Amino acid sequence: MSFKVSGGCFCGNVRYTITAPAGYTHHCHCSNCRRIHGAAFVTYSMFPRSAFHWDSGAESLGAFSTSSGASRRFCKNCGTHVAGEMGAFPNVISVSTATIDDCAWPGSPTEDLRHGWIKSKAPWLDLNDDLPKHEKWYPGLAAAIKAINEGK
């Protein structure tokens, strides 16, 4: 069965297509993600870089580093944060899941969805779902990213 999702920024200048399911999706509550998105938390899906293609607007992308080795890509026209890249994992691209058209599911196993960095979540946000919650990163995250990076 083939997999394909497309997405992009708010103004439409930046568009992408992804042809393999995400290896992992999570809700991040860290202060960097909250601030860069202007939201209570952000949902990221991590895909094999080889399955990700900028269809248009690559020249409209800006980059901003919020931590060592991490670069966030955003549309210079509308400001939408579209993706992130980690120097330690060059074969992985982290996509802001809500930028996928129609908020389609990114293809990662739904049972792996969880909240991370809840120790720094917005104090007024109540997490009333049954998803696993972790103070920082969940213990298996590094292995999940490494597996995507190595094409497993």
HELIX and SHEET records of a PDB file:
HELIX    1   1 SER A   31  HIS A   37  1                                   7    
HELIX    2   2 ARG A   49  ALA A   51  5                                   3    
HELIX    3   3 ALA A   58  SER A   60  5                                   3    
HELIX    4   4 THR A   97  THR A   99  5                                   3    
HELIX    5   5 ASP A  101  CYS A  103  5                                   3    
HELIX    6   6 THR A  110  ASP A  112  5                                   3    
HELIX    7   7 ILE A  118  SER A  120  5                                   3    
HELIX    8   8 LEU A  141  ASN A  149  1                                   9    
SHEET    1   A 3 VAL A   5  GLY A   8  0                                        
SHEET    2   A 3 ARG A  15  ILE A  18 -1                                        
SHEET    3   A 3 PHE A  52  SER A  56 -1                                        
SHEET    1   B 7 LEU A  61  SER A  67  0                                        
SHEET    2   B 7 ALA A  70  CYS A  75 -1                                        
SHEET    3   B 7 HIS A  81  MET A  86 -1                                        
SHEET    4   B 7 PHE A  89  SER A  96 -1                                        
SHEET    5   B 7 VAL A  42  PRO A  48 -1                                        
SHEET    6   B 7 TYR A  24  CYS A  28 -1                                        
SHEET    7   B 7 HIS A 115  GLY A 116  1                                        
END                                                                             
